[in-house]
Amino acid sequence: MKYIVQVDIDPSTGFALEGKPEQIQELVGKWEAHNPIGHYFSLTRRRITIIVEADNEDALFEALHLTWDITNSYPSVQAVADFAEFPELLKRVGIGG
């Protein structure tokens, strides 16, 4: 299953984070361990978007917790599916057999 993880960083936290490159590297490293399909940083909106494939959300717990700890914002996590994965997504929400 693919997941889109997004976190918005408030300006004061973002400003403080800019002075701590080791924390940014730790955050990137934790997500890189999941071999993300995409990892995007919006500098103008202070948003991080990560697209990752995992068996379930539990596999992402450590990276989500570290992201929350460093950015002071809990990331939103959305399961997404392409056409081939759509039937499995429907099963997860209790629709279909």
N, C-alpha and C positions, 0 to 999 in steps of 0.2 A: 504494500500500500504506500502511496506517496502522500507526503504531508507538506503543507506550506506553513512555515513558522514565521511569524512577524512580530517585531517588537518596536514600539515607538519610544525613543529616548527623549526625555524632557530636556530643554536647553541647559539648565543648570547641571544636570547629571552629565550631559554630553560634554559640556565645557570641562568639567572635572575629569572625565574619562580621557579627554584629549591629552592631559598631562600624565597619563598612566599607560604608556604603550605596552607595558608588560601584561596588564589586564586585558587589553584588546587582543594581544597575541594568545593569551590563555583562552579567551572566548572563541577566537577563530580556530584554535587547535582542537578544542572540545567538539566543535561542529565538524571540523575536517575529519575527525575520527569516524564520522558516520558517512563518509564519502558522498557529500551532497551533490545533487544534480545541478544545483545552482546556489550561489551564495552572493547576495547583492547588498551593498551598502548605499543608501541614498544620503549624500552629504547635505543636500539642501533641506531635507525633511527629517533628518536624523532617524531613519527607519532602517532596520535590518530585515531582510527577507531571505529565508533559507528554504530550499526545496530539497527534501530528503526522502529516501525510501527506507521503510522499516516495517517489521512485522506488526508492531502496534506502538501506541504512544508511550508505553512503559519503557521501551528501548531508548527513548529520548530523554528520560527523566533527569539524568545527571547534567546534560547539556542545557536543558530547560532551567534547572535550578541555578546553574552557574550564570546563565543569561539574566535571570531574575535578580540574582545577587549583585551582579556587576552593574546592570542598567537601572535597577530600582523599578522595573516595570515587568509584569509577568507577560511573557509572549503569548500571542494567540496561536492556536494550533488548529488547522483545518485539514481533514482528510480530503484528498482529491483523487479523481480517477479519470483515466482516458476511456475511450469507448470499450476497449477490451476488459478493463477492470471494473466497469460500471456494474455488472451483475453481482460481483463480490461486495461492492459498496452497498448495494441494496440489501444484501443478506445481513450486513452488519447493523443496519438500521431496522431489521425485522420485516423487510418486504421481500417476498419471493421465497423460493425453496431452496 
